[in-house]
Amino acid sequence: MSEYDNSNRGAIWANAKKVTEKHPDFTGSINVEGKEYWLSAWRGDGNNPKAPKLSFSVSPKEALPSASTPAPSFDNDLEDLPF
């Protein structure tokens, strides 16, 4: 068991896997009331003083597939296709 209670805490780091401008600038996780969430953040428009410095997106960890989740299987029976 952890020595510290990390409830209602989170952290983000620079996204080393960013490829396009739509990918988040920062990624991490956050715990809210005992539930784990993925956290993504994008830098705001530095030229617009009214724009937020960071914009966030939060997704439940169970909603995103993990690397160990098996890929869905598809039926290869092409005879049922309407075209």
C-alpha positions as CSV (number, residue, x, y, z in Angstrom):
1,M,0.0,0.0,0.0
2,S,1.2,3.5,-0.8
3,E,2.5,5.6,2.0
4,Y,0.6,8.7,0.6
5,D,-3.1,9.2,-0.2
6,N,-3.2,10.2,-3.8
7,S,-7.0,10.7,-3.9
8,N,-8.0,13.8,-5.8
9,R,-4.6,14.4,-7.2
10,G,-3.1,14.1,-10.7
11,A,0.0,14.9,-12.8
12,I,0.8,15.6,-16.4
13,W,4.0,15.4,-18.4
14,A,5.1,16.6,-21.9
15,N,3.6,14.2,-24.5
16,A,6.6,12.5,-26.1
17,K,4.4,10.7,-28.6
18,K,2.9,13.9,-30.1
19,V,2.8,13.6,-33.9
20,T,0.2,16.1,-35.1
21,E,-1.1,19.4,-33.8
22,K,-4.3,17.7,-32.6
23,H,-2.5,15.4,-30.2
24,P,-2.3,16.8,-26.7
25,D,0.8,18.7,-25.6
26,F,0.7,17.0,-22.2
27,T,-0.7,13.7,-20.9
28,G,-1.1,12.1,-17.5
29,S,-3.6,10.8,-15.1
30,I,-5.8,12.1,-12.2
31,N,-7.7,10.4,-9.4
32,V,-11.1,12.0,-8.5
33,E,-12.9,10.6,-5.5
34,G,-11.1,7.2,-5.9
35,K,-11.7,6.8,-9.7
36,E,-8.8,6.9,-12.1
37,Y,-8.9,9.1,-15.3
38,W,-6.6,9.8,-18.2
39,L,-5.8,13.5,-18.5
40,S,-4.8,15.4,-21.7
41,A,-3.9,19.1,-22.0
42,W,-3.3,21.4,-24.9
43,R,-1.4,24.7,-24.8
44,G,-3.5,27.8,-25.5
45,D,-3.0,30.4,-28.2
46,G,0.0,32.4,-27.0
47,N,-1.0,35.3,-29.3
48,N,-4.5,35.7,-27.8
49,P,-4.4,37.1,-24.2
50,K,-8.0,36.0,-23.6
51,A,-7.3,32.4,-24.6
52,P,-6.8,29.8,-21.8
53,K,-3.2,28.9,-21.1
54,L,-4.2,25.2,-21.0
55,S,-7.3,23.3,-22.1
56,F,-8.0,19.9,-20.6
57,S,-9.8,16.6,-21.5
58,V,-10.6,13.9,-19.0
59,S,-11.5,10.3,-19.9
60,P,-12.2,7.4,-17.6
61,K,-9.4,4.9,-17.7
62,E,-11.7,2.0,-18.3
63,A,-13.2,3.7,-21.4
64,L,-9.9,3.5,-23.3
65,P,-8.5,0.2,-24.5
66,S,-5.2,-0.8,-23.1
67,A,-2.3,-2.4,-24.9
68,S,-3.3,-5.8,-23.4
69,T,-6.9,-5.5,-24.7
70,P,-7.4,-8.0,-27.5
71,A,-8.4,-6.6,-30.9
72,P,-12.0,-7.3,-31.9
73,S,-12.5,-10.3,-34.2
74,F,-14.5,-9.9,-37.3
75,D,-16.4,-12.6,-39.2
76,N,-14.6,-13.1,-42.6
77,D,-17.8,-14.5,-44.2
78,L,-18.1,-12.1,-47.2
79,E,-21.2,-13.9,-48.6
80,D,-23.5,-11.8,-46.4
81,L,-22.3,-8.5,-47.8
82,P,-25.0,-6.6,-49.8
83,F,-22.6,-5.6,-52.5
